[in-house]
């Protein structure tokens, strides 16, 4: 169905009810506050560039009084954590600082390209539970997508701020190139506390030989994870699969039994103008708008599991729980055949392969022999709340 660009979902009438039951599912909520849609880089695969979203809005135009009223109305009973997002969120540092001062009891995360990390004051760094630093693998691949010298600049900045950071550092890898090696990703393990990777949602990236190259790297990751009982190899998708296979309830408990990418339950992406969407990659689709900070309304996320999605029949469903709901929605609900065959189905095959590699190494036996500290790091890691876990 074609939706006109001037489409605005009907706002619920809550005028007589100043404290309305929240459409957010569960006991916690992630406010992904987009501080600006400007960016100082031009990454070639940028999802925010779809629909000309990137650069379409400058700094935040709603007030913190608006945000106060929205939180009071819908989120008063929730544990709130904030992710500063963009564009490049540090281009609006003043807004970040204002939010931190206004809501001292919230948790805070930053997702950044890392080029301006060294400009952040200690007062901000000390309050961050996690920083997701976007990087694409090794130096050649990263610079190819982001610009010459970016890899070294980011690594230098990470080293500069590490000792002043209150929480953890996570490399957020968009796995775009089939030529990315295990050694390149393993090198990031040495520079960061955790490495999270997500397969790029780009047609042309998953020819059969490219899928096979990625499988070889995944197999090396899993081999490295199970090489020792005395430490956790901090590759989050491998950690997440191990956790979900050993402790199946963990695949559902933070997400009310729905998708681990949080878009169907408890993540609210707030654009600089105050409009709210469930997924930052779908802010170009008016029908996905689920609320507005300024006019203070919110509805249940329109991005939900759908009968057209084949996940329930998949061998990986018990621990994957639907992977990326945006991908599934575009492929199976919207019926984009090329996207389904060239992006979603190959990614699902890679996720299944990762699960098989973990399963054949008997993760339950490994977990049973691991020391308590290792088991706790796999089972109860806070970083799972800040990333999608599944690649």
C-alpha positions, 0 to 999 in steps of 0.5 A: 500500500502506498502511503503519502508523505503527508501521512500522520497516524491518528493521535490517541485521545488521552486528554481526559487521562493525564497518566495513560498506560504505556504501550511499551512492553516490559519493565524497561525502555530504551530512549534512543535520542537522535541528537542530530541527523547531521554527520561528519562522515559519509559512510557508503552503506549508511542506513540513515541515508535511505529516504534522504533521512541523513542530514534532514534535521539539525539539532533537537527542536523539542524541549526537555520540558516536552520530554519530561511530560512524555516520560511522566505520561508513558514511562513513569513505571519503567527503568529508562536507559538512553542511547545517544544516536545520530547522524553523529550524536557528539555533534550536539554535545550540549544536548547530551549534557543537558539530558544527563543533567536532567535525568541523573538516575537514567543509564546512558549509552553512546553510539558514535563513529568515534572520530570526536570521542577525544573531545568528550569531557570527563563528566560525560565519559564517566556517566556512559555505561557503554560506548558503541563505536562504529568500525568496519573491521580492519584498516583497509575495509574501514577506510574504504567505507568511511574515508582515509585515515578514519580507522587509525583516528578511531583507534587512537581516540579509543585509547585516549578515553579508555581510562576515563570511561565509566562503562564498557567499550564495544566495537560495532562492526557492520560486516560489509565486506566478505574479505574481512578476515578473522584476524581483523575482527580478532584485533578489535577484541584487543582494542575493545571490551566487546565486539558486536557485528551485524551483517550488512543489509545490502544487495550484492553482498551475499553471492554464494562465495561471499557467504562461504567466506563469512562462514569460515570466519564465523567458524574461527570465532566459535573455535576461539570462544570454546578454546578455553573455559577460563575466559570469555571470548568477547564476541557478542553474537557468539556469546549471545548464541551460547547464552540462549542455547544454554539458558533458553529463557534468556532469549525471551525474558528481556523482550517479552517473548518477542524479537531481541532487536527490541523494536517490537517491545521497548525501544523508542527512536526519537528524531530531532523534531520529536517524532518517534519510530521503532527502528532507526532504519525505517524513519523514512516510512511514515506508516512506522511513526508510533508517537511524538514527543511534542504532541505527547502521544504514543502507540504500540510499535507497528513493527511486529512479528507477522504470520508472513515471516517464516521464523517459527519453522526455522531451526534457529528460532528458539535462540534467534527469536527473529533476528532483524525485524526490519529485514523480515518486514521488508522481505516478507510483509512488504514482499521485496523479493530481491531483498528477501533472496539477496539479503535476508535469506543469506543472512538467516543462513549465516545465523543458522550456521553460527548456531550449528557451530556453537551447538556441535561444540556442546555449549552446555558442557562448556558452561558447566565446566566454566568458573562462576565469573565466566558463567556470569559474564556469559549469562548476565552481561549488561551489554546484551541490553545495548545491542541486538545480540543476533547479527 
